[in-house]
Amino acid sequence: MTQPINLGIIGAGLAVKQLHWPALKRLRDRYTFSAVADIDPEKADAITRLVGANKTFTDYRELLALPEVEAVLISLPIHLTAHIAIEAARSGKHVILEKPLAANLEQARLTRDELARYPVKVLVAENMRYRDDLIAARRLIDEGAIGDLILVRMQSLSHVDASDPESFASTPWRQDIQYRGGALLDGGVHHAAAMRGIAGEVEWVQAFTKYGGHDQLTGPTTLSMNLRFRSGAIGAYLFSSTCHNEDAGFLMLTIHGTAGTIEIRDTTSRLLRPGQPPETIVDNAEGGYYGEFLNFYAAIREDQPIVSTVEQGYRDMELILRAIDSAEQATVLLL
Ligand SMILES: NC(=O)c1ccc[n+]([C@@H]2O[C@H](COP(=O)([O-])OP(=O)(O)OC[C@H]3O[C@@H](n4cnc5c(N)ncnc54)[C@H](O)[C@@H]3O)[C@@H](O)[C@H]2O)c1
């Protein structure tokens, strides 16, 4: 018999509506909802109704004071995540917080160390760690299906639409940024997680960045990064929120090994080996949101290990923000 967790929601914006709720509503035996907090009362009301909660707050501290709330989902503008996550942990709530966990690397380091002091479970909601296609690709690599890793290529090039109110780029905090790295940090941590999940820890990084090219987005919008993994494999990563591009998927990853290649094109992945027909690995891959809430539940109720730990979230941030350092210093950096 599952014992549901009462999950409070802090920040009732697009990610909750478009990504978290579709996953959470499939987990009704594991999660219940009584309270939602958002400084915007209309947004708080809308999500309160959507999830069937009965308490709505504009001050998240009132939600944290509720004894029946056992855990919180934090889905706030990036610059607010760290200190509210710490307050939640200090209040004795288990925390699932959206990526990236902080507004810069120093704050991420302090947040990681502070969160470790509280006897609660903390999971960074990095969906890439729960995607079935990336998990399957990693398993195939471990089984030797493509031989030794040579090169990992990742690309995410698009001109994001900030005029549609349902688009993430339309949110004011993504346009007037109060965190380092702008769109590069926001999107890039996902790609960092995917590349690290496939090829392991990164040793060296070198990058160039470009600003501008978009009417609404400020900060660096485009990045070209070279990396070397500790395994000796190398990588190339291209990111842009401003390039008009026909091949504009968010997860376009090609993994080359000595005996074959794995190709991921958003939700479809294939194994390509010389002399053999292409094999579909996963069709219609899951976004990973269901998996992250399942893992959070199992961590709390069954003491299972957390896959997307705060340390992992920190290292994703480190790769992107050190790449920006490399561009600013025009140098190759050892992580
Ligand atoms: N995992 C993913 O694929 C994914 C995708 C999109 C966004 N995200 C992450 O989700 C988070 C939220 O992004 P979003 O696109 O939903 O943004 P959003 O702006 O739509 O939602 C944030 C909400 O927080 C509210 N808010 C602001 N200050 C607050 C405060 N002090 N107290 C309570 N509420 C407050 C805003 O009113 C807004 O409703 C970010 O961390 C983002 O990086 C993750």
PDBQT file of the ligand as one rigid body, heavy atoms in Angstrom, charges set to zero:
ROOT
HETATM    1  N1  LIG A 401      12.967  20.728 -16.364  1.00  0.00    +0.000 N 
HETATM    2  C1  LIG A 401      12.546  21.438 -17.386  1.00  0.00    +0.000 C 
HETATM    3  O1  LIG A 401      12.465  20.934 -18.507  1.00  0.00    +0.000 OA
HETATM    4  C2  LIG A 401      12.152  22.872 -17.182  1.00  0.00    +0.000 A 
HETATM    5  C3  LIG A 401      11.463  23.568 -18.173  1.00  0.00    +0.000 A 
HETATM    6  C4  LIG A 401      11.057  24.870 -17.898  1.00  0.00    +0.000 A 
HETATM    7  C5  LIG A 401      11.374  25.457 -16.707  1.00  0.00    +0.000 A 
HETATM    8  N2  LIG A 401      12.088  24.783 -15.785  1.00  0.00    +0.000 N 
HETATM    9  C6  LIG A 401      12.452  25.415 -14.520  1.00  0.00    +0.000 C 
HETATM   10  O2  LIG A 401      11.282  25.634 -13.767  1.00  0.00    +0.000 OA
HETATM   11  C7  LIG A 401      11.383  26.834 -13.016  1.00  0.00    +0.000 C 
HETATM   12  C8  LIG A 401      10.187  27.730 -13.304  1.00  0.00    +0.000 C 
HETATM   13  O3  LIG A 401      10.179  28.063 -14.677  1.00  0.00    +0.000 OA
HETATM   14  P1  LIG A 401       8.832  28.503 -15.417  1.00  0.00    +0.000 P 
HETATM   15  O4  LIG A 401       9.123  28.476 -16.851  1.00  0.00    +0.000 OA
HETATM   16  O5  LIG A 401       7.694  27.711 -14.900  1.00  0.00    +0.000 OA
HETATM   17  O6  LIG A 401       8.715  30.013 -14.931  1.00  0.00    +0.000 OA
HETATM   18  P2  LIG A 401       7.376  30.847 -14.641  1.00  0.00    +0.000 P 
HETATM   19  O7  LIG A 401       7.752  32.266 -14.595  1.00  0.00    +0.000 OA
HETATM   20  O8  LIG A 401       6.305  30.419 -15.596  1.00  0.00    +0.000 OA
HETATM   21  O9  LIG A 401       6.969  30.335 -13.184  1.00  0.00    +0.000 OA
HETATM   22  C9  LIG A 401       7.560  30.832 -12.011  1.00  0.00    +0.000 C 
HETATM   23  C10 LIG A 401       6.455  31.236 -11.054  1.00  0.00    +0.000 C 
HETATM   24  O10 LIG A 401       7.058  31.682  -9.828  1.00  0.00    +0.000 OA
HETATM   25  C11 LIG A 401       6.255  32.753  -9.333  1.00  0.00    +0.000 C 
HETATM   26  N3  LIG A 401       7.032  33.519  -8.360  1.00  0.00    +0.000 N 
HETATM   27  C12 LIG A 401       7.945  34.487  -8.569  1.00  0.00    +0.000 A 
HETATM   28  N4  LIG A 401       8.435  34.933  -7.393  1.00  0.00    +0.000 NA
HETATM   29  C13 LIG A 401       7.827  34.203  -6.419  1.00  0.00    +0.000 A 
HETATM   30  C14 LIG A 401       7.918  34.189  -4.996  1.00  0.00    +0.000 A 
HETATM   31  N5  LIG A 401       8.752  34.998  -4.330  1.00  0.00    +0.000 N 
HETATM   32  N6  LIG A 401       7.126  33.349  -4.309  1.00  0.00    +0.000 NA
HETATM   33  C15 LIG A 401       6.257  32.526  -4.952  1.00  0.00    +0.000 A 
HETATM   34  N7  LIG A 401       6.132  32.492  -6.296  1.00  0.00    +0.000 NA
HETATM   35  C16 LIG A 401       6.912  33.322  -7.021  1.00  0.00    +0.000 A 
HETATM   36  C17 LIG A 401       5.862  33.531 -10.579  1.00  0.00    +0.000 C 
HETATM   37  O11 LIG A 401       4.734  34.345 -10.332  1.00  0.00    +0.000 OA
HETATM   38  C18 LIG A 401       5.601  32.405 -11.568  1.00  0.00    +0.000 C 
HETATM   39  O12 LIG A 401       4.236  32.011 -11.581  1.00  0.00    +0.000 OA
HETATM   40  C19 LIG A 401      12.747  27.418 -13.368  1.00  0.00    +0.000 C 
HETATM   41  O13 LIG A 401      13.676  27.010 -12.395  1.00  0.00    +0.000 OA
HETATM   42  C20 LIG A 401      13.099  26.773 -14.681  1.00  0.00    +0.000 C 
HETATM   43  O14 LIG A 401      14.499  26.661 -14.867  1.00  0.00    +0.000 OA
HETATM   44  C21 LIG A 401      12.466  23.504 -16.001  1.00  0.00    +0.000 A 
ENDROOT
TORSDOF 0
